Amino acid sequence: DGYSDYIFKSVNNIPGVKILPAERLNVYDVITSEHLLFSRDGLKRAVEVFGE
């Protein structure tokens, strides 16, 4: 599934928050976001998928 249940439950009801696994990250979401927050494992996975 790409993310922990506790993270999903924590942010699910916050307006404007979008949660997705590193594999689904895309340029549009990055450039239209005011902030990006990664878990340590999520950042490692994003670097594996997209490179540094």
N, C-alpha and C positions, 0 to 999 in steps of 0.2 A: 504493500500500500504506500510506502514511501515516507510516512510520518507516523509519529506515536499518537495513540489515542488521546493521551493527556494533553498534548499540544493542540490537537484539533478541538477538543472540548473547551480548552482555555480561551481560544480566540474565535470560535465559531459564532458567537453572538456579538462580536465587536464590529460595528458598521465600518465598511471600507477595508477590512482586513481580508487578504486573500492568502490562502495557504496552499502550497503545491509542492510535490516532490521535485528534487533537483532535475530530474529527467524532463520535466514539463516546463521548466523555466525557459522564458523566451525574451527576445529583445524588447518587444512591446511592453511586457510587464516590467522589465527593468527600467526603461526610460520614462514610463508613465508613473512610476512609484516615487513617492517622496522619501520613503525609507525602505531598506531591505534588511531583514533579520534572518540569519542562518543559524541553525544548530551547528555544533562543531562537525558532526558527521555529515550534515547536509552540505556544508561548505566543502568538505573533502570530496564528496560525491560530485558536486557541481564542477569542481576543478578537474576531476577525472573525466567528466562528460565533455566539458567545453575547453579545457586547457587553462593555462594561467594567463 
